[in-house]
């Protein structure tokens, strides 16, 4: 254990949620091990906060967890929250320990909150041990816990986006390694791009594991679609190396959505398709559903002059204002 563990009693981490523009689905091991996968994504200024502290000796339980549920347990193996249990096990954290988490946006909405929680908890637990670790180590540990230990049918993009921060082009290699290419844009390009982004809450939370399981079942029949989506990530990367092209960006975002909806029957539904069409008719240049699909957030590229029209067309949805954050998971307090 870290030499400072006995002195550090309380740690708070802050980890961003993310938006993936293109390439989602190619980060699944069943796909990238056949060649490679690629995703272009960015963090946003919405966060998962994790608090870890040494639990008081007067409490009866060894472990107390507060998230959407409350858990008290005396043995590590009795903790129901798989992510918390396996993070504690991996880093060999001795009880008594208290863990709590809150987020700016709901879970299961396609912005990578589960992996942000995993990365943020690992970051906080390392800090409790008196350790500072790299973004690469945090991402790798989080992916190991979620994919290998817990067996979740998810890809690697969320863990890396949460740990590294910044607008990145990720390549997922067949040997399970990941290359991270930070995108350096011209002055003002980031601000201009984000001024064209609109995010709307469908009001639908969903279990991404169910959708991704269906997608994995279909993967052999969707290799062409996935290869094209992987190419969209590279094309968007090239596009952002120059001045922001809203029309081209919107066109590609819309094209990747049309391919994504073919990966599984549960990715979209009539309500989502109706909202999407309303936004396009009101002036949106293109868009997509964030995450695995089935609900969550709809993202659109819209010229500022048409944004009010889109708001009015989607008046039965809740718009979420957001911006860019270049930072990945951070320890914001430790004492």
N, C-alpha and C positions, 0 to 999 in steps of 0.2 A: 504494500500500500504506500501511497505518497507520504513523504515525511511530514507534511503539514496537516495531515488529515485530522489529528487530534486538536488542532488549533482552529480550523475552519468549521464553523457551526451552521452557517446559512449561505446558500447560493441561489441566485435567480438568473436564469438564462432567458434570452429572447431570440426566437428563431423565425425567419420569415416564411410566409406562404409563397406559392409560386404560380406563375402562368406559363404553360407550355404552348408555344406558338405552332410547332409542327414536329412530327416525328414520334409522337406518343404511340406506344404499342411496339415500336422497334427496339425499345429498351428491355423487353421481356427476354429472359434467357433463352426461351424456346425459339426466338427469332434471331437474336444477335449471335448466337453460337453457330449459326449457319453461314455467317459472313461478318456483318457488323450492324449495329444500330446507330441512330443519330437523332438527337433532340436539340432544338433551340428553345431556351426558356429563360425567364427572368424572375427574380424575386419581386414582391410588392411590399408596400409598407403596411401590411397586416400580419400579425404575429401570433405565435404560440408562446406563452410564458410558462416556464416550469420553475417551481420553487422546491428546493431540497434542503432539509435541515435535520440536524440531529434531534431526534424525538426526546421529549422530556422523560426523565427516569420515573416520574410519578404516574405516567400513563401505564395502563395494563398491557397494551399490545406492543409487539416488537416493530410492526410495520403499520403505518396509517397512510392511506392514499385517498385523496380527494380529486376527482375528475368529474365526469358526468354521473358517477356513482361514488359511494364512500365505502372503502374497504378497511377492515382491521384484521390483521393476521399475526400469528406468532411465528409461523414458519414460512420461509421463502416459497416453498412449493404450494402453499395454500393461497397465494396471491392470484386472483383471477385475471387481472390485467396482464396479458402475456408480454407486452412490450416492457412494462415496468419490471415484471419478474425477471425477464431475461437480461435486461440492462443491469439490474442489481447483481445477478448471477455472474455475468461476464466480467464486471469490474470488481467482483468479490467485496461488495460493500457490507460491512458488518452492521447489524442493527444495534440500537433502535434508530429508525429512519422515518421521516415524514416527507411525503411527496404530494404536491398539488399542482394542478395545471388549469390555466384559463386561456381562452383564445379570443381574438377580435372577431372571428367569423365562425359559423357552425362547422362541425366536423362532417365528413362524408359528403363534401360538396365539390370535389374535383380540383382543389387547390393544394393538395399534398399535405393536408394537416396531420395525418397519421405519421408520416415520415418526419415532418417537422417536430412533432412530439418526441419521436425516437431520438433524433439528432440533438434536440434541446436537452432531453433528459441525460443522454450520455455526456454532453458538454458539462452539464451541472454536476454530474457525479464525478467526472474527472477533476473538476475544480474542487469538489469536496475532498478529494484525495491529494490536493495540492499540485495537480498536474495541468499543464497547458499542452494540448495536442493539436495536430494539424487538421485542417478541413478534410484532407484525404483520409486520415485515420477515422474521423467521425463518420464520414460517409460510408466507408468500408465496414465499420462496426455496425452501423445502422442497417445496411443492406444485409449483412450476415444474420442479424437478429430477425429481421422481417421476412427474408426470403428463405434462408437456409434453416434457421432454428425453428421459426414459427410456421414455415411452409406456406406463406401467403402467396397467391398467384399474381404477384405484382412485379413491376420492373424496377430499375435502379435510378431512374431520373430524379425522383423526388428527394431521395437521400442526398444526392450530389448537389442539387439545386439549393436545398436547405443549408447544407454545410458550407458551400463555397460562396454563395451569393453572387451578384453580378449577372449581367447578360452573358450567357455562355452557350457555346456549341459543344455538346457532349457527344463523344463517340464511345460506344459500348462494344468492346472487342470480343472475339470468340474465345479468348483465354480468360475472360471475365475481368480483364483490366479496363480502366476507363480513362480516356484522355479528355482534358478540360481545356477548351480554347476560349479564353475571355475575348469578348468582342469590343474592340476599340472603335468608336464611331466619331464622326466629325463633330465639332462643337455644335451643341444645340440639337443634334439628331435625336438623342434620347428623349429630351424634353418634347420635341416635336412629335415623336412616335407616341409617347404617352398622352399627349393632348388629343390624339385621335382615337384612343381606346375607351370603350364604354363597357361596363360590366353590370349585368342584370341577374338578380337572384330569382331562380324559378320557384323557390319555396319547397323544392323536393330534395330531401336527403336520401341517399341510396347506398347500398352495400356494393362497393366497387368490386369486391371479390367475386360476386355472382356474375357480374358483367365480364370481368376479365377471364373467369373460368370458361365462359362460353366462347370468348375470343380465342383462348388457347385451343379449344376444341376445333375451331374453324381455321387455325393458322395455316395448315397445309394448303388450303384452298384460297388463301388470301395473300399469298406471297407477293404477287404483282402489286396489289394495292399498298402493301407495307413498304415495298421498295420505292414506290412513287412517293409515299409520305416521307420516307427517309430523304429522298431527293428534295422534297419541299423544304426541309430543314436547312439543307445546304444552300438552296436557292435564296431563302430568306436571309441567311447569313451573308451571302454575297451582296444582296440588295442593301443591307444595312451598312455595308462598308462604304457606301456612297451616301448622297443625300436621301432622306426618307421619301419613298415613293408610296404615297397612301393608296393609290389605285392599284398598283402592282401588289402591294402587301395585302390589301383586302382581297384581291383576286386569288392569291395563293392560299390565304386563310380559308376562304370559301371552298377552294378546290380540295384542300386537305380534309375539311369537314365532310364533303360529299363522299370521299373515300372512307373516312372513319366510320360513317354510319352504316357501311356495308360489312364491317368486321364482325358485328353481332346484332341480333334482332333487338336486344334490350338497350342498345345505345341511345335510341331516340324514340319518340312517340308522337302522337298527333298534336298534343299541346305544345311540345317543344318545336315541332315543325311549323306550327301556326305562328308562334312568337318570332321564329327566325324569318319567316316570310314577311311578316308585318314590318320588321326592322329593315329588310332589304327594300321593300316598297317605300319606306319612309326616307330612304337615302343612305343606309349603311352600305359600305363598299364590299363587305364580306364579314364572315364571323365563324365561330365554332362553339361547340359546347366544351367546357373545360373538363379535364380529367377523363375518367373511363366512360362517362355518359350516364344516361338514365335520369339526370337531374342536375342539381348543382347550379353553376353559373354559365350564362351565355355571354361570350365576349364578342364585341363588334369593333370593326374599324370604321370610323365615321368622321367625315370632314366636320370641323367645328361649326360651320354654318348650317349643317343638317342635324346637329345633335338634339336640338329642342324638338324637331319633328319626330326623331326616334323615341325620345322620352314620352311624347304624347301617344305615339303608336303603341308603346309598351307600358301604358299607364297602370296596368294591373300587375306590373312587376316592380320590384324594389331595385333601384339603381344604387350601386356601391361605388363611392368615390375612392380612388386609390392613386398611388404614385409609385415611382421607382425607388428601390433601396438597393444600393450596391453591396451591402454587407450580408454575409451569411450569419450563422448562429453566433451569438455573442453572450458572454457572461457579463451581465450588467451590474451585478452586485455580488460581493463575497466578503464575509467577515468571520 
